[in-house]
Each structure stands twice: as structure tokens, then as C-alpha cells.
Amino acid sequence: MTATLDDVTKKIKPEPTAEELAAKELVRRAREQGLSLTGPDGLLKQLTRTVLETALSQEMTEHLGHDKNGRADPEHGNVRNGTRPKTVLTEATGQVQIGCTACRPSCASLS
């Protein structure tokens, strides 16, 4: 096998990950809209809020055994009961106001 100089000098650039592509798109859109990347209303804080709310919603779905607006298990009777504001302190962005989903009747220990 013979290698040419072009073969040796070419750098193989890995394909971007899904996370990198998503981040690139979010930054592009934020700049188009004049949104700051950091700060109290910046992209980073909004993204942090969205990730936290989504994670909590998924946990609630797992706990209750059904998606939001889905049919509740008649045996347990737990249903989602709206959201209420909570403040979460994060290392990356400081305080973040999120909407925390509540459920009733036996989920009070989760909130």
C-alpha cells in the first residue's frame, strides 16, 4: 500500500454530534432574534429551564405511568394537577424559575 502526501496531510473531521448540531441551531436562532447567550433572559438560562422542566415532566410520566393528558391508572388515581412556579439554583446559570408539575392525591412528597 502506498500513501500519498495528500492522504497523510488530510485531517479527518468527525461528524458533528446531534447535541452540537442542536446547539449550533439554537445559537444561530438566538443571534437572529437579538437574544443574548448569557444573562438573566439569555439563551443559556432558557435552555436550562427547558431541560429541567422536560426532565421533571418525564419523571412525572414515569411515576404516574401515563403521559400528560393521558388516562390515569384507575387503581392508583394519581393525576397531574397543573404546575406551580419553583426556583432552582443551578451552578451554570444561577437561579432559574421553572414550572413544576404537581399531581394528586399521593404525590405530595415529590413536589
DAVENMO-V560963 format. One record per backbone hydrogen bond with DSSP energy under -1.0 kcal/mol. NH is the residue of the N-H (numbers start at 1). CO is the residue of the C=O. Records with the same first field share a line. If there is no record, write none. Layout:
# DAVENMO-V560963
NH = CO / CO
This chain:
# DAVENMO-V560963
8 = 4
9 = 5
10 = 6
21 = 17
22 = 18
23 = 19
24 = 20
25 = 21
26 = 22
27 = 23
28 = 24
29 = 25
30 = 26
31 = 27
32 = 28
33 = 29
34 = 31
35 = 30
42 = 39
43 = 36
44 = 37
46 = 42
47 = 43
48 = 44
49 = 45
50 = 46
51 = 47
52 = 48
53 = 49
54 = 50
55 = 51
56 = 52
57 = 53
58 = 54
59 = 55
60 = 56
61 = 57
62 = 58
63 = 59
64 = 60
65 = 61
70 = 67
77 = 73
79 = 104
81 = 102
84 = 100
86 = 98
88 = 96
90 = 94
94 = 90
96 = 88
98 = 86
100 = 84
102 = 82
104 = 79
110 = 107
